[in-house]
Amino acid sequence: MAAALTVGGSQMFSQVPPPPAPGRPVGLADIKMLAKTGISDEIILSQIRNAHVVFHLTTAEILDLKQSGVSEKVIDFMINTPETVGSWAAAPPSSSGTVVEEAVAVSQPPPPPVVEEVVPAPGPDYVWIVGSWGWYGGRWVWVRGHWAVPPRRGAVWVASRWEQHRGRGVWIEGHWR
């Protein structure tokens, strides 16, 4: 898409950058560029969804996105992007509106938690989601803590956990309740 700009009586054409290429991860720079060029929130959200990107934004990154003109709607979506890897994802809400816990059989308990610094909240509505180990691709992967806006008033974060069920280890992904 080209936009015409008249400078000093002569017309110049400015190329609006296209969205990131399909299959290429969408990064923070891409999100900022799309917002600065006036791309709608719906298209930006579509790019994030299609790229299957999970963001773990720091306070500084959230503030930078805001200062770069990225909307609250897009930032909130990035903060609350569901943790998905491969074909397994956190359980969706049931028809009653409650989250059904999904357990995945694992061969060993997770390592001890990593001690993380809790950075200041980017705003008054944010809740700290503590970092935890996640079982992805047959191994434990650390998912660092981050700030998130609850999906609805009164929602409570239930942290990920490893439990024994009938003599087998299972991993239960964190979720909003």
Backbone torsions as a table, in degrees:
resi	resn	phi	psi	omega
1	MET	NA	131.0	-179.7
2	ALA	-113.3	144.4	177.8
3	ALA	-119.9	136.5	179.4
4	ALA	-89.8	139.8	179.3
5	LEU	-132.6	127.5	179.2
6	THR	-98.1	120.6	180.0
7	VAL	-127.8	121.7	177.1
8	GLY	55.9	36.1	177.0
9	GLY	86.6	-14.0	178.4
10	SER	-107.8	146.0	-177.1
11	GLN	-90.8	130.0	178.0
12	MET	-119.1	151.5	178.5
13	PHE	-111.2	134.9	179.8
14	SER	-116.3	128.1	-179.8
15	GLN	-85.0	124.4	174.4
16	VAL	-81.9	125.3	-177.1
17	PRO	-59.8	140.3	178.1
18	PRO	-74.7	162.6	174.5
19	PRO	-61.4	160.7	178.3
20	PRO	-55.0	149.3	-179.0
21	ALA	-62.4	143.5	177.9
22	PRO	-56.9	139.2	178.8
23	GLY	87.0	-15.5	178.4
24	ARG	-89.2	134.2	179.2
25	PRO	-58.5	142.8	178.5
26	VAL	-93.1	121.9	-179.2
27	GLY	-104.7	177.3	180.0
28	LEU	-60.7	-39.1	179.2
29	ALA	-61.9	-38.5	178.0
30	ASP	-63.8	-44.7	-179.1
31	ILE	-61.4	-45.5	179.6
32	LYS	-63.4	-42.3	-179.8
33	MET	-63.4	-43.8	179.9
34	LEU	-62.6	-42.9	179.7
35	ALA	-64.7	-43.1	-178.2
36	LYS	-64.5	-30.2	-178.2
37	THR	-87.8	4.2	175.1
38	GLY	85.1	13.8	177.4
39	ILE	-66.3	138.9	-176.7
40	SER	-66.1	154.7	177.4
41	ASP	-56.6	-39.3	-177.7
42	GLU	-62.0	-39.3	179.2
43	ILE	-71.0	-40.4	177.9
44	ILE	-62.4	-45.2	178.2
45	LEU	-62.0	-38.2	177.2
46	SER	-62.5	-41.5	178.1
47	GLN	-61.5	-42.8	-180.0
48	ILE	-65.0	-46.8	-180.0
49	ARG	-59.9	-47.7	-176.5
50	ASN	-65.2	-28.2	-179.9
51	ALA	-84.1	-10.2	-179.5
52	HIS	54.0	44.6	-178.6
53	VAL	-91.4	138.2	173.6
54	VAL	-111.0	121.8	180.0
55	PHE	-100.9	139.9	172.4
56	HIS	-124.8	81.0	-171.7
57	LEU	-77.7	137.6	172.4
58	THR	-84.8	167.7	177.1
59	THR	-58.7	-42.9	179.9
60	ALA	-62.0	-40.5	179.4
61	GLU	-66.6	-39.6	178.5
62	ILE	-63.7	-45.4	178.7
63	LEU	-63.2	-40.2	178.3
64	ASP	-63.0	-41.7	177.7
65	LEU	-61.8	-43.5	179.0
66	LYS	-61.6	-45.4	-179.3
67	GLN	-67.2	-22.7	179.8
68	SER	-87.7	2.1	176.3
69	GLY	91.2	10.4	177.3
70	VAL	-75.7	132.9	-175.3
71	SER	-69.7	157.4	176.0
72	GLU	-58.3	-38.2	-179.3
73	LYS	-59.3	-45.9	180.0
74	VAL	-68.9	-43.7	-179.8
75	ILE	-62.2	-44.6	178.6
76	ASP	-61.1	-40.2	177.8
77	PHE	-63.2	-42.8	-179.9
78	MET	-63.3	-40.2	179.9
79	ILE	-65.9	-38.1	-174.7
80	ASN	-100.3	16.2	178.2
81	THR	-57.3	127.5	-179.3
82	PRO	-63.6	145.9	175.9
83	GLU	-74.6	112.2	177.2
84	THR	-134.8	138.6	174.9
85	VAL	-141.6	127.9	-179.5
86	GLY	63.5	-137.5	-176.7
87	SER	-96.5	-3.5	-177.9
88	TRP	-97.5	135.9	178.2
89	ALA	-141.8	162.9	176.3
90	ALA	-59.0	147.8	-175.3
91	ALA	-65.0	138.1	177.6
92	PRO	-79.2	165.1	176.6
93	PRO	-61.5	145.2	176.5
94	SER	-78.8	177.3	-179.2
95	SER	-63.6	-22.6	178.5
96	SER	-81.1	-6.0	178.9
97	GLY	91.9	0.5	177.6
98	THR	-99.0	154.0	-179.5
99	VAL	-84.5	132.1	177.3
100	VAL	-93.1	125.0	179.8
101	GLU	-69.6	136.8	176.0
102	GLU	-113.8	127.2	-178.8
103	ALA	-107.8	140.4	178.6
104	VAL	-120.0	128.2	178.8
105	ALA	-66.1	133.5	178.9
106	VAL	-131.2	152.8	-173.7
107	SER	-85.9	-14.8	-175.9
108	GLN	-153.4	152.7	176.7
109	PRO	-69.1	159.8	179.8
110	PRO	-71.4	160.3	173.2
111	PRO	-65.1	170.9	176.1
112	PRO	-60.6	150.2	-180.0
113	PRO	-60.9	150.2	175.6
114	VAL	-85.3	133.7	177.8
115	VAL	-79.5	124.8	-178.2
116	GLU	-123.2	150.6	174.2
117	GLU	-82.1	132.4	176.1
118	VAL	-90.0	115.3	-179.0
119	VAL	-82.6	159.8	179.7
120	PRO	-58.4	146.4	179.2
121	ALA	-66.4	142.8	178.7
122	PRO	-75.4	-12.0	179.8
123	GLY	-170.1	169.2	-174.6
124	PRO	-69.9	-21.3	-176.6
125	ASP	-90.3	-0.8	-174.9
126	TYR	-83.9	148.0	178.1
127	VAL	-121.3	137.4	178.5
128	TRP	-78.4	124.3	174.4
129	ILE	-99.1	110.0	-175.4
130	VAL	-64.3	143.3	176.9
131	GLY	-64.1	152.7	-179.3
132	SER	-157.8	163.6	174.1
133	TRP	-80.2	141.1	175.8
134	GLY	-124.5	146.8	-179.8
135	TRP	-95.2	103.8	-176.6
136	TYR	-131.9	130.4	176.2
137	GLY	60.4	32.8	176.5
138	GLY	78.0	18.0	178.3
139	ARG	-152.6	162.3	178.0
140	TRP	-81.4	133.1	179.1
141	VAL	-129.5	131.0	178.9
142	TRP	-76.7	128.8	175.6
143	VAL	-110.6	110.5	-172.2
144	ARG	-70.3	154.9	179.9
145	GLY	-66.1	154.8	-179.0
146	HIS	-159.1	163.1	175.9
147	TRP	-87.5	142.9	178.7
148	ALA	-145.5	152.9	174.7
149	VAL	-94.9	125.5	178.7
150	PRO	-56.2	146.5	-176.6
151	PRO	-70.0	-17.2	179.2
152	ARG	-157.6	160.7	178.7
153	ARG	-60.7	133.3	177.8
154	GLY	85.2	-2.6	179.9
155	ALA	-67.6	143.5	-179.2
156	VAL	-124.3	135.8	178.2
157	TRP	-81.0	126.8	174.9
158	VAL	-104.9	115.6	-174.4
159	ALA	-66.8	153.4	174.1
160	SER	-60.9	152.6	179.3
161	ARG	-158.8	156.4	176.0
162	TRP	-107.9	132.6	-179.5
163	GLU	-137.2	162.6	172.7
164	GLN	-98.8	128.4	175.5
165	HIS	-131.3	115.8	178.1
166	ARG	52.1	44.1	176.6
167	GLY	78.0	5.0	179.8
168	ARG	-119.9	144.9	175.0
169	GLY	-81.2	137.1	176.7
170	VAL	-132.9	148.0	176.5
171	TRP	-108.0	127.2	178.3
172	ILE	-112.5	117.0	-176.9
173	GLU	-67.5	144.3	175.9
174	GLY	-63.9	151.8	-177.3
175	HIS	-161.5	164.2	175.5
176	TRP	-86.8	137.7	177.4
177	ARG	-120.8	NA	NA
